[in-house]
Amino acid sequence: SPMKKLVLKLLLYIFLILLLLEIMVRAFHLYAEDPPRFIDDLGVEKRVPGYRGYSVTGNRNQNFSEFNINKAGFNSHREFTPTKDKFEIALIGDSFIEGFHQDFDNSIAVKIEAQLDDTEVYQYGYAGYDLANQMHLIHAYKEQFALTDKIILYLNYQSDLGRGSYEPNVQRIKMLSSPVFKIRDNIKLLSYSSKIGVIDPIKNLLTGRSFDDNPRQRFQEHLEELQHRQENPETQKELLDNFKSLVALYGYDKCKTTLLLDSRKTSDSFLRYCRENNFKYIDFAPTFELSEEPVTLIYDRHWNNHGRDLIAKVVSEYYKTLDKAQDCE
């Protein structure tokens, strides 16, 4: 019948249009690649080693950068091979340290190495790490970190002290390896549509949220809530208690370990506790405030290349004032 033919033609045209869009998304590499994650035998969550590809941000490749997952499972320009003979710095943190917004061969670690002689910098960055993740990582790989001369822990005070002990996020790994996410990752048009928010209304309906719910607005409200909580004395005590709990559980070598933080986003009571109890920290807030150029990406709160230059400069200057041969018994 004519109606049947019309429906078949429409379905064929829709299929061809979707196929053409899929080809275009692949040809212009508009989709983001996210190397798979897993939890190893020691309970450390990280990336599956050996993946190399491109991280894409924005709807027109506003940020297109290459990543390289090394044998340890982290985005890095080098393998992690600490020895007693070399001087190594381990830089540990979340997505800001993972650095998918920057080519792996132009990372913070590379920038630090360029300013410090005879130094290797190991970048243990992973999106989603909080301080519990970081301290469990050091505890789990204690033999490796015993050979590493210095350790930097990137601390976002507002979001990294939410728990006082570590439990691996098994649920997230299961979700990311589910058939739904595998389909999304293999159909690049779906991956791209998800990235730019086209299918957000559908996701909202499936998850029970309102049809017009805006994830970006929700995230902004979450940041404002974190800021508000930070100013609450009860919250400050809770976060400090979590810090003390992590130190008690996993240990903390005050000689070789330094926190990297932004004092503008960190409570005065926490900073005072650090000073009084000899927890060293590098504060990059003054350097960022003096910068006449933006330090973060326009469409993203992560550091841009200039911001990473400044972080590398602050870290390098800090270690230039230290004696590399300083004994850490």
Summary of the structure (lengths in Angstrom):
residues: 329
radius of gyration: 22.4
end to end distance: 86.3
largest distance: 87.1
contacts: 948
relative contact order: 0.12
helix: 49%
strand: 15%
